[in-house]
Each structure stands twice: as structure tokens, then as C-alpha cells.
Amino acid sequence: MKKPTFLILLLLSSSFNITSPAQAFVKMGNPETVEIKGIALSSSAQIDEKSAPLKRVAQGLRQKKVVLAWFSVYVAQFFSNSPVDLKSVAAFKESLLKGLPVVVTMTFVRDVDNEKIVEGFKEVFKENKIDSEMTAYKNYLDAVKASGDIKDRQVFTFVFQQEKGKESVHFQTRGKELFAVNEQPGGTISNFLSMWLGKPVDSGLEQLQEQVLKP
């Protein structure tokens, strides 16, 4: 018998947040007049009430080519309070890692079948030699899969933090935190950032990276 979706989400929230209480849901700053595909870019992202808002430092549109047609999928936004290096994708990624915490959001501009998103993340992990069967990445992919099909204007929010050399990653959507890993070794956040800033799996991701590097 198939488990109800709400029960799956309840199990996820209890099983994946195993090392600390849930991260407060990220509060987005006021929308700006600049838009990408009808999505107003946010001026900032605040992780919790005690932390300073992070400034938006980059953005880009993820598209996917199917046969001969291009389809817009989501708008990515990157938030940090540290100086970022826009000379290259690798330099930008490294500057984010040096300036944690970082928030990344994905605002979808169309309905998307959940399995397509999961397979897309798996493809990126494979291309960047990241073992998606390792616990942290497998649990993340399971959380995305269990969250259901994606709706137009739905937001995926990722919080990347570091404390005393240990890294944490939180994934939130629809007002819930569905995945968290804490006290992870160095390199964990870098691997997750590869979903956008790693070796691109197609020309659509290349275009996103090109847009990210524009001041």
C-alpha cells in the first residue's frame, strides 16, 4: 500500500535532521524591480533573526534544451556577505566557500516532474565525480524525490554553513526543512555547490554559469 505524501514528509523531517534542530526557514528580503522570467530578484536572504541578511551576489536562469526547443526551468540566486570573484566559475565557487554562510535559491518558472529534477541532480553529481550513493547525497536526493512534483513558482532553498571546520547543509521547500546534514567534513558544501557551479552537464547549465559571472 502506498504511503500518503504527508506521512512520507513527516518521516523525512524526522529522519534526515538527525544531528541538530531544524534550521529556521530563510527569510527573503524585499523583491527588486529586476526580474528574470517574471521572477523578481530578492535583495537579501536572512538565515535567522540573529544573523545579518546576506546580499544577493549573483543570479542566472537555468534552461533545458529538448530536441530543438529551449525550456526555462528555474531562476537561481546566490547570497553571501563576502566579496565574490567573478573571473571564472571556479573562482566564484571558491569565494563562496571562503565566505560562508551562503544561501542559494531555485525558483521554478514551470511545473516540473519530480523525477526529472532528481535525475538531473544525479547526472550533475556523476559528472563531477560525486558518489550519489554516499549517505549525505543519497538522503538529499531521497528528500527531493519525496517532496513531490514541483509547481510553478515553488522555491528550493539551500543553506550552507560552517562552524569550527565542520560543514552543514540544509534544504527547505514549501515552508518545511526536508533535509539537513551537520558536522560534515570539508568538501561537502563544495560538492553540493557543484549542482550549479561544477562541471556543466549540458549547454543550459553552461548558460546559467555565464549569467552568474555577469556583474
Backbone as JSON Lines, residues from 0, in Angstrom:
{"i":0,"aa":"M","n":[0.85,-1.21,0.0],"ca":[0.0,0.0,0.0],"c":[0.87,1.25,0.0]}
{"i":1,"aa":"K","n":[0.58,2.18,-0.86],"ca":[1.4,3.38,-0.99],"c":[1.19,4.31,0.2]}
{"i":2,"aa":"K","n":[2.28,4.82,0.78],"ca":[2.17,5.71,1.93],"c":[1.68,7.09,1.5]}
{"i":3,"aa":"P","n":[0.81,7.72,2.28],"ca":[0.37,9.09,1.95],"c":[1.55,10.04,1.94]}
{"i":4,"aa":"T","n":[1.45,11.05,1.07],"ca":[2.55,12.0,0.94],"c":[2.88,12.68,2.25]}
{"i":5,"aa":"F","n":[1.84,13.05,3.04],"ca":[2.12,13.78,4.28],"c":[2.9,12.91,5.25]}
{"i":6,"aa":"L","n":[2.65,11.58,5.22],"ca":[3.38,10.69,6.11],"c":[4.83,10.59,5.69]}
{"i":7,"aa":"I","n":[5.06,10.54,4.38],"ca":[6.44,10.49,3.88],"c":[7.2,11.73,4.3]}
{"i":8,"aa":"L","n":[6.57,12.9,4.16],"ca":[7.24,14.15,4.54],"c":[7.52,14.18,6.03]}
{"i":9,"aa":"L","n":[6.58,13.64,6.83],"ca":[6.8,13.6,8.27],"c":[7.98,12.73,8.62]}
{"i":10,"aa":"L","n":[8.08,11.58,7.96],"ca":[9.21,10.69,8.2],"c":[10.51,11.33,7.77]}
{"i":11,"aa":"L","n":[10.48,12.06,6.65],"ca":[11.69,12.73,6.17],"c":[12.16,13.76,7.18]}
{"i":12,"aa":"S","n":[11.24,14.57,7.69],"ca":[11.63,15.65,8.59],"c":[12.24,15.1,9.86]}
{"i":13,"aa":"S","n":[11.87,13.89,10.26],"ca":[12.42,13.32,11.48],"c":[13.67,12.52,11.23]}
{"i":14,"aa":"S","n":[13.82,11.95,10.02],"ca":[14.95,11.05,9.78],"c":[16.17,11.75,9.22]}
{"i":15,"aa":"F","n":[16.0,12.84,8.47],"ca":[17.14,13.48,7.85],"c":[17.74,14.57,8.71]}
{"i":16,"aa":"N","n":[16.98,15.15,9.63],"ca":[17.51,16.14,10.55],"c":[17.97,15.43,11.81]}
{"i":17,"aa":"I","n":[19.09,14.73,11.73],"ca":[19.46,13.81,12.79],"c":[20.48,14.36,13.76]}
{"i":18,"aa":"T","n":[21.08,15.51,13.45],"ca":[22.15,15.97,14.31],"c":[21.89,17.31,14.96]}
{"i":19,"aa":"S","n":[20.81,17.99,14.6],"ca":[20.52,19.29,15.21],"c":[19.07,19.65,14.94]}
{"i":20,"aa":"P","n":[18.51,20.63,15.69],"ca":[17.16,21.09,15.41],"c":[17.07,21.68,14.01]}
{"i":21,"aa":"A","n":[15.87,21.76,13.48],"ca":[15.67,22.28,12.13],"c":[16.14,23.72,12.02]}
{"i":22,"aa":"Q","n":[16.72,24.03,10.89],"ca":[17.14,25.39,10.59],"c":[15.9,26.27,10.43]}
{"i":23,"aa":"A","n":[15.92,27.48,11.01],"ca":[14.82,28.42,10.81],"c":[14.64,28.67,9.32]}
{"i":24,"aa":"F","n":[13.39,28.81,8.88],"ca":[13.17,28.99,7.45],"c":[13.72,30.34,7.02]}
{"i":25,"aa":"V","n":[14.45,30.35,5.93],"ca":[15.14,31.55,5.45],"c":[14.12,32.63,5.08]}
{"i":26,"aa":"K","n":[14.38,33.85,5.53],"ca":[13.52,34.99,5.22],"c":[14.14,35.77,4.08]}
{"i":27,"aa":"M","n":[13.39,35.93,3.01],"ca":[13.89,36.65,1.85],"c":[13.64,38.15,2.0]}
{"i":28,"aa":"G","n":[14.56,38.95,1.46],"ca":[14.43,40.39,1.5],"c":[13.4,40.89,0.51]}
{"i":29,"aa":"N","n":[13.23,42.2,0.47],"ca":[12.25,42.8,-0.42],"c":[12.58,42.49,-1.88]}
{"i":30,"aa":"P","n":[11.55,42.21,-2.69],"ca":[11.79,41.98,-4.11],"c":[12.25,43.25,-4.8]}
{"i":31,"aa":"E","n":[13.15,43.09,-5.75],"ca":[13.66,44.24,-6.5],"c":[12.88,44.38,-7.81]}
{"i":32,"aa":"T","n":[13.16,45.46,-8.52],"ca":[12.47,45.7,-9.78],"c":[13.03,44.83,-10.9]}
{"i":33,"aa":"V","n":[14.24,44.3,-10.7],"ca":[14.86,43.44,-11.71],"c":[14.18,42.07,-11.68]}
{"i":34,"aa":"E","n":[13.81,41.57,-12.85],"ca":[13.15,40.27,-12.94],"c":[13.84,39.38,-13.96]}
{"i":35,"aa":"I","n":[13.74,38.09,-13.74],"ca":[14.15,37.09,-14.73],"c":[12.97,36.15,-14.92]}
{"i":36,"aa":"K","n":[12.43,36.1,-16.12],"ca":[11.28,35.26,-16.44],"c":[10.12,35.47,-15.46]}
{"i":37,"aa":"G","n":[9.9,36.74,-15.11],"ca":[8.79,37.08,-14.23],"c":[9.07,36.87,-12.75]}
{"i":38,"aa":"I","n":[10.28,36.44,-12.4],"ca":[10.66,36.24,-11.01],"c":[11.42,37.48,-10.53]}
{"i":39,"aa":"A","n":[10.85,38.2,-9.57],"ca":[11.53,39.37,-9.01],"c":[12.7,38.9,-8.14]}
{"i":40,"aa":"L","n":[13.89,39.39,-8.42],"ca":[15.06,39.01,-7.65],"c":[14.98,39.58,-6.25]}
{"i":41,"aa":"S","n":[15.45,38.83,-5.28],"ca":[15.42,39.27,-3.87],"c":[16.67,40.05,-3.54]}
{"i":42,"aa":"S","n":[16.53,41.07,-2.72],"ca":[17.67,41.9,-2.34],"c":[18.57,41.18,-1.35]}
{"i":43,"aa":"S","n":[18.0,40.28,-0.54],"ca":[18.79,39.64,0.51],"c":[18.11,38.35,0.97]}
{"i":44,"aa":"A","n":[18.83,37.6,1.79],"ca":[18.3,36.4,2.42],"c":[18.84,36.33,3.84]}
{"i":45,"aa":"Q","n":[17.96,36.17,4.81],"ca":[18.36,36.13,6.22],"c":[18.13,34.73,6.77]}
{"i":46,"aa":"I","n":[19.2,34.11,7.26],"ca":[19.12,32.73,7.73],"c":[18.29,32.61,8.99]}
{"i":47,"aa":"D","n":[18.5,33.52,9.94],"ca":[17.69,33.54,11.16],"c":[17.69,34.95,11.72]}
{"i":48,"aa":"E","n":[16.93,35.18,12.78],"ca":[16.76,36.52,13.33],"c":[18.05,37.09,13.91]}
{"i":49,"aa":"K","n":[18.97,36.23,14.31],"ca":[20.2,36.69,14.94],"c":[21.31,37.0,13.93]}
{"i":50,"aa":"S","n":[21.14,36.58,12.7],"ca":[22.2,36.76,11.71],"c":[21.9,37.94,10.79]}
{"i":51,"aa":"A","n":[22.96,38.52,10.25],"ca":[22.8,39.63,9.32],"c":[22.3,39.1,7.98]}
{"i":52,"aa":"P","n":[21.44,39.86,7.3],"ca":[20.98,39.43,5.98],"c":[22.15,39.29,5.01]}
{"i":53,"aa":"L","n":[22.1,38.27,4.19],"ca":[23.11,38.07,3.15],"c":[22.66,38.78,1.88]}
{"i":54,"aa":"K","n":[23.59,39.41,1.2],"ca":[23.27,40.15,-0.02],"c":[23.28,39.22,-1.23]}
{"i":55,"aa":"R","n":[22.4,39.52,-2.17],"ca":[22.42,38.77,-3.42],"c":[23.66,39.17,-4.21]}
{"i":56,"aa":"V","n":[24.45,38.17,-4.61],"ca":[25.72,38.44,-5.3],"c":[25.73,37.91,-6.72]}
{"i":57,"aa":"A","n":[24.76,37.07,-7.08],"ca":[24.72,36.53,-8.44],"c":[23.37,35.88,-8.69]}
{"i":58,"aa":"Q","n":[23.06,35.71,-9.97],"ca":[21.8,35.1,-10.36],"c":[21.92,34.58,-11.78]}
{"i":59,"aa":"G","n":[21.01,33.69,-12.16],"ca":[21.02,33.17,-13.51],"c":[19.81,32.29,-13.78]}
{"i":60,"aa":"L","n":[19.52,32.08,-15.06],"ca":[18.38,31.28,-15.48],"c":[18.86,29.92,-15.98]}
{"i":61,"aa":"R","n":[18.29,28.87,-15.42],"ca":[18.58,27.51,-15.88],"c":[17.56,27.13,-16.94]}
{"i":62,"aa":"Q","n":[18.08,26.78,-18.13],"ca":[17.23,26.32,-19.21],"c":[17.62,24.89,-19.6]}
{"i":63,"aa":"K","n":[16.7,24.22,-20.22],"ca":[16.94,22.85,-20.69],"c":[16.5,22.74,-22.13]}
{"i":64,"aa":"K","n":[17.38,22.19,-22.97],"ca":[17.04,22.02,-24.38],"c":[16.47,20.62,-24.6]}
{"i":65,"aa":"V","n":[15.28,20.58,-25.18],"ca":[14.63,19.32,-25.5],"c":[14.4,19.3,-27.01]}
{"i":66,"aa":"V","n":[15.08,18.42,-27.69],"ca":[15.1,18.37,-29.15],"c":[15.61,19.71,-29.68]}
{"i":67,"aa":"L","n":[14.75,20.53,-30.26],"ca":[15.2,21.82,-30.8],"c":[14.68,23.0,-29.99]}
{"i":68,"aa":"A","n":[13.92,22.74,-28.96],"ca":[13.3,23.82,-28.19],"c":[13.98,24.0,-26.84]}
{"i":69,"aa":"W","n":[14.06,25.28,-26.4],"ca":[14.59,25.6,-25.08],"c":[13.44,25.84,-24.11]}
{"i":70,"aa":"F","n":[13.55,25.29,-22.92],"ca":[12.55,25.48,-21.88],"c":[13.21,26.07,-20.63]}
{"i":71,"aa":"S","n":[12.63,27.14,-20.11],"ca":[13.13,27.72,-18.87],"c":[12.68,26.84,-17.71]}
{"i":72,"aa":"V","n":[13.59,26.59,-16.76],"ca":[13.3,25.69,-15.65],"c":[13.24,26.43,-14.32]}
{"i":73,"aa":"Y","n":[14.32,27.13,-13.97],"ca":[14.32,27.85,-12.69],"c":[15.29,29.03,-12.73]}
{"i":74,"aa":"V","n":[15.08,29.95,-11.81],"ca":[15.99,31.08,-11.6],"c":[16.78,30.8,-10.33]}
{"i":75,"aa":"A","n":[18.1,30.81,-10.44],"ca":[18.97,30.59,-9.28],"c":[19.47,31.93,-8.77]}
{"i":76,"aa":"Q","n":[19.51,32.09,-7.44],"ca":[20.06,33.28,-6.8],"c":[21.04,32.85,-5.71]}
{"i":77,"aa":"F","n":[22.15,33.58,-5.62],"ca":[23.21,33.28,-4.66],"c":[23.36,34.45,-3.7]}
{"i":78,"aa":"F","n":[23.45,34.16,-2.4],"ca":[23.51,35.19,-1.37],"c":[24.72,34.97,-0.47]}
{"i":79,"aa":"S","n":[25.49,36.05,-0.26],"ca":[26.68,35.99,0.6],"c":[27.02,37.39,1.05]}
{"i":80,"aa":"N","n":[27.73,37.51,2.17],"ca":[28.19,38.82,2.63],"c":[29.67,39.02,2.41]}
{"i":81,"aa":"S","n":[30.31,38.1,1.72],"ca":[31.74,38.21,1.45],"c":[31.96,38.62,0.01]}
{"i":82,"aa":"P","n":[33.11,39.25,-0.28],"ca":[33.42,39.61,-1.67],"c":[33.47,38.36,-2.54]}
{"i":83,"aa":"V","n":[32.93,38.46,-3.74],"ca":[32.95,37.32,-4.65],"c":[33.83,37.62,-5.85]}
{"i":84,"aa":"D","n":[34.44,36.58,-6.37],"ca":[35.35,36.68,-7.52],"c":[34.61,36.17,-8.75]}
{"i":85,"aa":"L","n":[34.39,37.05,-9.72],"ca":[33.62,36.7,-10.9],"c":[34.5,36.44,-12.12]}
{"i":86,"aa":"K","n":[35.79,36.18,-11.91],"ca":[36.68,35.93,-13.04],"c":[36.37,34.61,-13.73]}
{"i":87,"aa":"S","n":[35.91,33.64,-12.98],"ca":[35.59,32.32,-13.53],"c":[34.61,31.63,-12.6]}
{"i":88,"aa":"V","n":[34.0,30.56,-13.09],"ca":[33.06,29.8,-12.25],"c":[33.79,29.21,-11.05]}
{"i":89,"aa":"A","n":[34.99,28.68,-11.3],"ca":[35.77,28.09,-10.2],"c":[36.12,29.13,-9.16]}
{"i":90,"aa":"A","n":[36.5,30.34,-9.62],"ca":[36.86,31.41,-8.69],"c":[35.64,31.87,-7.89]}
{"i":91,"aa":"F","n":[34.49,31.95,-8.55],"ca":[33.26,32.33,-7.86],"c":[32.9,31.3,-6.79]}
{"i":92,"aa":"K","n":[32.97,30.04,-7.16],"ca":[32.66,28.97,-6.2],"c":[33.6,29.02,-5.01]}
{"i":93,"aa":"E","n":[34.89,29.22,-5.27],"ca":[35.87,29.26,-4.19],"c":[35.63,30.44,-3.27]}
{"i":94,"aa":"S","n":[35.23,31.58,-3.84],"ca":[34.97,32.76,-3.0],"c":[33.74,32.54,-2.12]}
{"i":95,"aa":"L","n":[32.75,31.81,-2.62],"ca":[31.6,31.47,-1.78],"c":[32.02,30.58,-0.63]}
{"i":96,"aa":"L","n":[32.88,29.61,-0.92],"ca":[33.33,28.67,0.12],"c":[34.15,29.38,1.19]}
{"i":97,"aa":"K","n":[34.88,30.41,0.79],"ca":[35.68,31.16,1.75],"c":[34.83,32.13,2.57]}
{"i":98,"aa":"G","n":[33.63,32.43,2.08],"ca":[32.8,33.44,2.73],"c":[31.5,32.91,3.3]}
{"i":99,"aa":"L","n":[31.51,31.67,3.77],"ca":[30.29,31.1,4.36],"c":[29.82,31.93,5.56]}
{"i":100,"aa":"P","n":[28.51,31.99,5.82],"ca":[27.44,31.2,5.23],"c":[27.0,31.71,3.86]}
{"i":101,"aa":"V","n":[26.34,30.82,3.13],"ca":[25.82,31.13,1.8],"c":[24.41,30.54,1.7]}
{"i":102,"aa":"V","n":[23.54,31.27,1.02],"ca":[22.2,30.77,0.71],"c":[22.05,30.73,-0.81]}
{"i":103,"aa":"V","n":[21.47,29.66,-1.31],"ca":[21.15,29.55,-2.74],"c":[19.67,29.21,-2.86]}
{"i":104,"aa":"T","n":[18.99,29.9,-3.75],"ca":[17.58,29.58,-4.01],"c":[17.38,29.21,-5.47]}
{"i":105,"aa":"M","n":[16.43,28.31,-5.68],"ca":[15.99,27.94,-7.02],"c":[14.49,28.21,-7.08]}
{"i":106,"aa":"T","n":[14.07,29.19,-7.87],"ca":[12.65,29.49,-8.03],"c":[12.2,28.96,-9.39]}
{"i":107,"aa":"F","n":[11.34,27.98,-9.38],"ca":[10.93,27.33,-10.62],"c":[9.93,28.19,-11.38]}
{"i":108,"aa":"V","n":[10.07,28.2,-12.69],"ca":[9.21,29.02,-13.54],"c":[8.24,28.16,-14.36]}
{"i":109,"aa":"R","n":[8.12,26.9,-13.97],"ca":[7.19,25.98,-14.63],"c":[6.99,24.77,-13.71]}
{"i":110,"aa":"D","n":[5.93,24.04,-13.94],"ca":[5.76,22.76,-13.26],"c":[6.81,21.79,-13.8]}
{"i":111,"aa":"V","n":[7.39,21.01,-12.91],"ca":[8.43,20.06,-13.31],"c":[8.17,18.71,-12.64]}
{"i":112,"aa":"D","n":[8.25,17.66,-13.42],"ca":[8.13,16.32,-12.86],"c":[9.29,16.08,-11.9]}
{"i":113,"aa":"N","n":[8.96,15.61,-10.72],"ca":[9.94,15.45,-9.66],"c":[11.1,14.55,-10.07]}
{"i":114,"aa":"E","n":[10.8,13.47,-10.77],"ca":[11.84,12.51,-11.15],"c":[12.87,13.14,-12.08]}
{"i":115,"aa":"K","n":[12.43,14.1,-12.91],"ca":[13.36,14.76,-13.81],"c":[14.38,15.59,-13.04]}
{"i":116,"aa":"I","n":[13.93,16.26,-11.98],"ca":[14.84,17.05,-11.16],"c":[15.84,16.14,-10.45]}
{"i":117,"aa":"V","n":[15.35,15.05,-9.87],"ca":[16.23,14.12,-9.17],"c":[17.27,13.54,-10.13]}
{"i":118,"aa":"E","n":[16.83,13.13,-11.32],"ca":[17.78,12.58,-12.29],"c":[18.78,13.64,-12.74]}
{"i":119,"aa":"G","n":[18.31,14.89,-12.85],"ca":[19.23,15.97,-13.21],"c":[20.31,16.17,-12.18]}
{"i":120,"aa":"F","n":[19.95,16.15,-10.89],"ca":[20.94,16.28,-9.82],"c":[21.9,15.09,-9.84]}
{"i":121,"aa":"K","n":[21.38,13.89,-10.06],"ca":[22.23,12.7,-10.13],"c":[23.25,12.82,-11.26]}
{"i":122,"aa":"E","n":[22.78,13.33,-12.39],"ca":[23.66,13.5,-13.54],"c":[24.79,14.47,-13.23]}
{"i":123,"aa":"V","n":[24.46,15.56,-12.54],"ca":[25.49,16.54,-12.17],"c":[26.48,15.92,-11.19]}
{"i":124,"aa":"F","n":[25.99,15.2,-10.19],"ca":[26.89,14.55,-9.24],"c":[27.84,13.6,-9.97]}
{"i":125,"aa":"K","n":[27.29,12.81,-10.88],"ca":[28.12,11.85,-11.62],"c":[29.17,12.56,-12.46]}
{"i":126,"aa":"E","n":[28.77,13.63,-13.15],"ca":[29.7,14.37,-14.0],"c":[30.83,14.97,-13.18]}
{"i":127,"aa":"N","n":[30.55,15.3,-11.92],"ca":[31.56,15.91,-11.06],"c":[32.21,14.9,-10.1]}
{"i":128,"aa":"K","n":[32.03,13.6,-10.45],"ca":[32.67,12.51,-9.69],"c":[32.28,12.53,-8.2]}
{"i":129,"aa":"I","n":[31.02,12.79,-7.94],"ca":[30.46,12.76,-6.59],"c":[29.57,11.53,-6.48]}
{"i":130,"aa":"D","n":[29.85,10.69,-5.53],"ca":[29.11,9.44,-5.36],"c":[27.74,9.72,-4.75]}
{"i":131,"aa":"S","n":[26.7,9.66,-5.57],"ca":[25.35,9.98,-5.09],"c":[24.78,8.89,-4.18]}
{"i":132,"aa":"E","n":[25.52,7.8,-3.99],"ca":[25.09,6.76,-3.06],"c":[25.65,6.99,-1.66]}
{"i":133,"aa":"M","n":[26.57,7.94,-1.52],"ca":[27.03,8.29,-0.18],"c":[25.86,8.87,0.62]}
{"i":134,"aa":"T","n":[25.88,8.64,1.92],"ca":[24.71,8.93,2.76],"c":[24.17,10.34,2.58]}
{"i":135,"aa":"A","n":[25.04,11.36,2.66],"ca":[24.56,12.74,2.6],"c":[23.83,13.03,1.29]}
{"i":136,"aa":"Y","n":[24.4,12.59,0.17],"ca":[23.83,12.91,-1.13],"c":[22.61,12.03,-1.43]}
{"i":137,"aa":"K","n":[22.66,10.78,-1.02],"ca":[21.51,9.89,-1.21],"c":[20.31,10.38,-0.41]}
{"i":138,"aa":"N","n":[20.54,10.77,0.84],"ca":[19.44,11.28,1.66],"c":[18.86,12.56,1.09]}
{"i":139,"aa":"Y","n":[19.73,13.42,0.54],"ca":[19.25,14.65,-0.09],"c":[18.37,14.32,-1.29]}
{"i":140,"aa":"L","n":[18.83,13.44,-2.16],"ca":[18.06,13.07,-3.34],"c":[16.74,12.4,-2.95]}
{"i":141,"aa":"D","n":[16.77,11.59,-1.91],"ca":[15.53,10.97,-1.42],"c":[14.55,12.03,-0.91]}
{"i":142,"aa":"A","n":[15.09,13.06,-0.25],"ca":[14.23,14.14,0.25],"c":[13.59,14.91,-0.89]}
{"i":143,"aa":"V","n":[14.37,15.19,-1.93],"ca":[13.81,15.89,-3.1],"c":[12.73,15.03,-3.74]}
{"i":144,"aa":"K","n":[13.01,13.75,-3.88],"ca":[12.04,12.84,-4.51],"c":[10.74,12.77,-3.72]}
{"i":145,"aa":"A","n":[10.85,12.71,-2.4],"ca":[9.67,12.58,-1.55],"c":[8.88,13.87,-1.43]}
{"i":146,"aa":"S","n":[9.46,14.99,-1.84],"ca":[8.78,16.28,-1.7],"c":[7.66,16.47,-2.72]}
{"i":147,"aa":"G","n":[7.62,15.61,-3.73],"ca":[6.54,15.67,-4.7],"c":[6.9,16.46,-5.95]}
{"i":148,"aa":"D","n":[6.0,16.45,-6.92],"ca":[6.23,17.2,-8.15],"c":[6.32,18.69,-7.86]}
{"i":149,"aa":"I","n":[7.11,19.36,-8.66],"ca":[7.41,20.78,-8.43],"c":[6.4,21.64,-9.18]}
{"i":150,"aa":"K","n":[5.93,22.67,-8.51],"ca":[4.95,23.58,-9.09],"c":[5.6,24.9,-9.49]}
{"i":151,"aa":"D","n":[4.99,25.53,-10.49],"ca":[5.44,26.85,-10.93],"c":[5.5,27.81,-9.74]}
{"i":152,"aa":"R","n":[6.62,28.49,-9.58],"ca":[6.91,29.46,-8.52],"c":[7.32,28.8,-7.19]}
{"i":153,"aa":"Q","n":[7.42,27.49,-7.16],"ca":[7.93,26.84,-5.95],"c":[9.41,27.15,-5.79]}
{"i":154,"aa":"V","n":[9.86,27.26,-4.55],"ca":[11.25,27.63,-4.27],"c":[11.96,26.52,-3.51]}
{"i":155,"aa":"F","n":[13.15,26.15,-3.99],"ca":[14.08,25.32,-3.25],"c":[15.09,26.27,-2.59]}
{"i":156,"aa":"T","n":[15.3,26.12,-1.3],"ca":[16.26,26.96,-0.58],"c":[17.32,26.09,0.07]}
{"i":157,"aa":"F","n":[18.59,26.48,-0.13],"ca":[19.72,25.76,0.43],"c":[20.52,26.69,1.34]}
{"i":158,"aa":"V","n":[20.83,26.22,2.53],"ca":[21.63,26.99,3.49],"c":[22.93,26.24,3.72]}
{"i":159,"aa":"F","n":[24.04,26.91,3.46],"ca":[25.37,26.32,3.63],"c":[26.11,27.08,4.72]}
{"i":160,"aa":"Q","n":[26.53,26.37,5.76],"ca":[27.2,27.0,6.9],"c":[28.41,26.18,7.34]}
{"i":161,"aa":"Q","n":[29.28,26.86,8.08],"ca":[30.48,26.21,8.61],"c":[30.73,26.7,10.03]}
{"i":162,"aa":"E","n":[31.09,25.79,10.91],"ca":[31.42,26.14,12.29],"c":[32.52,25.22,12.78]}
{"i":163,"aa":"K","n":[33.63,25.82,13.21],"ca":[34.77,25.07,13.74],"c":[35.25,24.01,12.75]}
{"i":164,"aa":"G","n":[35.28,24.39,11.48],"ca":[35.79,23.49,10.46],"c":[34.81,22.44,9.97]}
{"i":165,"aa":"K","n":[33.64,22.35,10.58],"ca":[32.63,21.38,10.17],"c":[31.54,22.08,9.36]}
{"i":166,"aa":"E","n":[31.03,21.38,8.36],"ca":[30.08,21.99,7.43],"c":[28.67,21.43,7.62]}
{"i":167,"aa":"S","n":[27.68,22.27,7.31],"ca":[26.29,21.83,7.36],"c":[25.55,22.29,6.11]}
{"i":168,"aa":"V","n":[24.58,21.49,5.71],"ca":[23.76,21.78,4.54],"c":[22.3,21.55,4.92]}
{"i":169,"aa":"H","n":[21.45,22.54,4.62],"ca":[20.02,22.43,4.89],"c":[19.25,22.68,3.59]}
{"i":170,"aa":"F","n":[18.22,21.87,3.36],"ca":[17.37,22.0,2.17],"c":[15.94,22.22,2.63]}
{"i":171,"aa":"Q","n":[15.31,23.29,2.11],"ca":[13.96,23.66,2.5],"c":[13.09,23.91,1.27]}
{"i":172,"aa":"T","n":[11.83,23.56,1.38],"ca":[10.86,23.92,0.34],"c":[9.46,23.81,0.92]}
{"i":173,"aa":"R","n":[8.53,24.59,0.37],"ca":[7.14,24.6,0.83],"c":[7.03,24.84,2.34]}
{"i":174,"aa":"G","n":[7.9,25.68,2.87],"ca":[7.83,26.02,4.28],"c":[8.31,24.95,5.22]}
{"i":175,"aa":"K","n":[8.98,23.92,4.71],"ca":[9.47,22.84,5.56],"c":[10.94,22.57,5.27]}
{"i":176,"aa":"E","n":[11.65,22.16,6.3],"ca":[13.01,21.66,6.09],"c":[12.93,20.15,5.91]}
{"i":177,"aa":"L","n":[13.38,19.68,4.76],"ca":[13.25,18.26,4.44],"c":[14.56,17.49,4.55]}
{"i":178,"aa":"F","n":[15.66,18.22,4.67],"ca":[16.96,17.54,4.71],"c":[17.97,18.42,5.42]}
{"i":179,"aa":"A","n":[18.81,17.8,6.24],"ca":[19.92,18.51,6.87],"c":[21.02,17.53,7.21]}
{"i":180,"aa":"V","n":[22.26,17.94,6.94],"ca":[23.42,17.22,7.44],"c":[24.3,18.23,8.15]}
{"i":181,"aa":"N","n":[24.87,17.83,9.27],"ca":[25.67,18.72,10.09],"c":[26.98,18.04,10.46]}
{"i":182,"aa":"E","n":[27.94,18.87,10.87],"ca":[29.25,18.37,11.29],"c":[29.88,17.48,10.22]}
{"i":183,"aa":"Q","n":[29.75,17.93,8.98],"ca":[30.33,17.2,7.85],"c":[31.76,17.66,7.59]}
{"i":184,"aa":"P","n":[32.59,16.78,7.01],"ca":[33.97,17.17,6.7],"c":[34.02,18.18,5.58]}
{"i":185,"aa":"G","n":[35.16,18.87,5.47],"ca":[35.35,19.82,4.38],"c":[35.17,19.16,3.03]}
{"i":186,"aa":"G","n":[34.58,19.91,2.1],"ca":[34.31,19.39,0.77],"c":[32.85,19.08,0.54]}
{"i":187,"aa":"T","n":[32.08,18.95,1.61],"ca":[30.65,18.63,1.46],"c":[29.91,19.77,0.77]}
{"i":188,"aa":"I","n":[30.12,20.99,1.24],"ca":[29.44,22.14,0.63],"c":[29.89,22.33,-0.81]}
{"i":189,"aa":"S","n":[31.17,22.16,-1.06],"ca":[31.69,22.27,-2.42],"c":[30.98,21.3,-3.35]}
{"i":190,"aa":"N","n":[30.75,20.08,-2.88],"ca":[30.05,19.09,-3.7],"c":[28.62,19.51,-3.99]}
{"i":191,"aa":"F","n":[27.93,20.04,-3.0],"ca":[26.56,20.48,-3.22],"c":[26.51,21.69,-4.16]}
{"i":192,"aa":"L","n":[27.47,22.6,-4.02],"ca":[27.51,23.76,-4.92],"c":[27.76,23.35,-6.37]}
{"i":193,"aa":"S","n":[28.3,22.16,-6.56],"ca":[28.53,21.67,-7.92],"c":[27.24,21.48,-8.69]}
{"i":194,"aa":"M","n":[26.11,21.46,-8.0],"ca":[24.82,21.37,-8.69],"c":[24.64,22.55,-9.65]}
{"i":195,"aa":"W","n":[25.27,23.68,-9.33],"ca":[25.2,24.85,-10.2],"c":[26.58,25.29,-10.71]}
{"i":196,"aa":"L","n":[27.61,25.06,-9.92],"ca":[28.92,25.65,-10.2],"c":[30.01,24.61,-10.45]}
{"i":197,"aa":"G","n":[29.61,23.41,-10.78],"ca":[30.58,22.37,-11.09],"c":[30.76,22.24,-12.6]}
{"i":198,"aa":"K","n":[31.24,21.09,-13.02],"ca":[31.38,20.82,-14.45],"c":[29.98,20.7,-15.04]}
{"i":199,"aa":"P","n":[29.64,21.52,-16.03],"ca":[28.27,21.51,-16.55],"c":[27.96,20.25,-17.35]}
{"i":200,"aa":"V","n":[26.74,19.77,-17.21],"ca":[26.33,18.56,-17.92],"c":[25.71,18.87,-19.27]}
{"i":201,"aa":"D","n":[25.35,20.12,-19.51],"ca":[24.75,20.5,-20.79],"c":[24.91,22.0,-21.01]}
{"i":202,"aa":"S","n":[24.53,22.45,-22.19],"ca":[24.7,23.86,-22.55],"c":[23.79,24.77,-21.73]}
{"i":203,"aa":"G","n":[22.67,24.24,-21.24],"ca":[21.79,25.05,-20.4],"c":[22.45,25.43,-19.1]}
{"i":204,"aa":"L","n":[23.18,24.5,-18.49],"ca":[23.9,24.81,-17.26],"c":[25.09,25.72,-17.54]}
{"i":205,"aa":"E","n":[25.71,25.57,-18.7],"ca":[26.78,26.48,-19.1],"c":[26.26,27.91,-19.18]}
{"i":206,"aa":"Q","n":[25.07,28.08,-19.76],"ca":[24.48,29.41,-19.88],"c":[24.18,30.01,-18.51]}
{"i":207,"aa":"L","n":[23.69,29.18,-17.59],"ca":[23.45,29.64,-16.23],"c":[24.74,30.16,-15.62]}
{"i":208,"aa":"Q","n":[25.82,29.42,-15.78],"ca":[27.1,29.82,-15.21],"c":[27.62,31.11,-15.83]}
{"i":209,"aa":"E","n":[27.4,31.28,-17.12],"ca":[27.8,32.52,-17.79],"c":[27.05,33.71,-17.21]}
{"i":210,"aa":"Q","n":[25.76,33.54,-16.94],"ca":[24.97,34.63,-16.36],"c":[25.41,34.94,-14.94]}
{"i":211,"aa":"V","n":[25.77,33.91,-14.18],"ca":[26.21,34.1,-12.8],"c":[27.43,35.0,-12.74]}
{"i":212,"aa":"L","n":[28.29,34.93,-13.74],"ca":[29.54,35.69,-13.73],"c":[29.36,37.14,-14.19]}
{"i":213,"aa":"K","n":[28.16,37.5,-14.63],"ca":[27.93,38.88,-15.05],"c":[27.68,39.75,-13.82]}
{"i":214,"aa":"P","n":[28.43,40.89,-13.69],"ca":[28.23,41.76,-12.51],"c":[26.82,42.33,-12.45]}
